[in-house]
Amino acid sequence: MPTFELNLSDDVYAEFQQLAEQEFVSEEQAAEDLIASGIEAYNVSIVDDEPRDEMLDGAENNMFDTAQDPGSLEDDRL
């Protein structure tokens, strides 16, 4: 099993020790579970809360691509 060294502030380490004593069998299990949970939370995909209409997106993207010049001199001929 790989090992690594981590430097924590005294406050964070005290919180970790308290959590490990209350919730876990050992500090080793606490560290492994907390790191795994943090990695899992970090790798969450962002979900778009406001889905957009694809047709509307296409219309917005093409609005200026297909527009003709409204001030064309050819339109002013009588």
N, C-alpha and C positions, 0 to 999 in steps of 0.2 A: 504494500500500500504506500503510495507517495506521501511524503510529509513536507510541510513547509512551516516557516516561522512568520508570525504576524505580530506587529507592534500595535498595541491598543492604548488609548489614554486610560488613566486610572478609573475614570468614571464609567467608561464603556466596559472595561474589564470587570468592574464591580457588578454592573448590570448583568453581564454575561454569567458571572459566577452565581448570582442569585437565581437567574433563570435556569441555569444548569442544575442547581440543587433542587429547585421546585418541580421542574418538568421532565428532567432526563435522568438516566441512570448514572451517566458520567459526563465529564466535560468533553471528552472525546466524541461521544455520541451527540452531545449538544452542538459542538462545532460542526460536525459532519451534517447533521440535519438542518441547521440554520444556514450553512453555506449552500446546501442543495436547494433549500427553499428560496434563498436569495437569487440563485442562478435561474431557477424556474420562473420566478417573478420577473426577472430582468429580460428573459427571452419571450415575453408575451407579445403577440402580434397586435398591432393597433387596429382596432375596428372602427370604421367610419360610422359615426353616430348619425350622420345626416346623408343618407344615400341620395344621390342626384340622378335625375332622369338622363339616360344616355343620349336620347334624342335632343334634349335641351343642350347638353354639352356639345354635341356635334353642331347644332345650329349656332351656338355662341362662337365656336372655333371657326366656322365657315362664314360668319356674317360679313366680315370685311374682305375675305378672300374673293367673294363672288359679287360684291357690290360694284356697280358701275359708277362713274363719276357723275353725280347729280348736276354738276355745273358745266356739263359738256357744251361746247360752243355749237355743236351740230344740232342740239335740241332747240337752240334759239332761232333757227332759220324759219322764216315764214313762208 
